[in-house]
């Protein structure tokens, strides 16, 4: 996590969502699954899984190296 914080301090607002997610690509698979699980919890906070939320999770999951089948299994 310190590398992520240092990266964000260096590049801040200019970081794209893909670049931010790519930071996590070197993390252990269990940590990536935990990240996806937390993102899904936030998406479901209003008890509705909207299409835009699903699209965002698919993009982030893809950047993290998950197939759509793996992403669906995490939900």
N, C-alpha and C positions, 0 to 999 in steps of 0.2 A: 504493500500500500504506500510506503514512503516514495517509491518511484512514481506512482500515479500522482501524488500530491506535488512532487517536484516538477513533473511534466506540466501539470495544470498551472502552476505558478509561472513556469517559463513561457507557456503558450496561451494560457488563459482563454479569453473569449474567442480566439481564432481557431480553436479546436473544433473539428466537426464531430458529429456523433459517431461516425465510423472510426475516426482517429481515437476517440475516447474509448470506444469498445475494444479497439485493437490493442490497447494497453493491457487488457486483461487476457489476451491470447496466450501469453506465456504462463498463465496461472495453472495450477493443477485442475484437472477436470472437475473434481469435487467442488472447488471454489467457484468455477464457472457455473456449475449446476445451481449452487447456492445463490449466485447473483441472479440467474434467470428466475429462480423460484421467488426471490424477493421482488423482482420486477413484475412477475405475474400477480403477486399479492397486492401490489400497488394498483395494477390494472383492474383488479377485482374489488377494490375498496368500495366501490359504489354498487357492488353486486351485479354489475353488467360488464361483459367482455365485449367492448366495442370493436368494430372492424379496424379502426385506426390503431387501437391498442394492439390488436393481433398482428397488424402489419409491422408495427414498430418492434414487437417482440420477435417476429420472424427475421427482421433485418439484423437486430442485435445478436440473436442466436446464430445467424449465419456467419456473422463476423467472428463470433466466438468459436466457430467450427462445428456447430450442431446442424444436423439435417433437420428438415421440417418434421420428420417422424419423431426424432429425438425431442424436439421442442414440444410437440404435441404430448408426448409421454410425460414431460415434466409438469404439465398443467393438471 
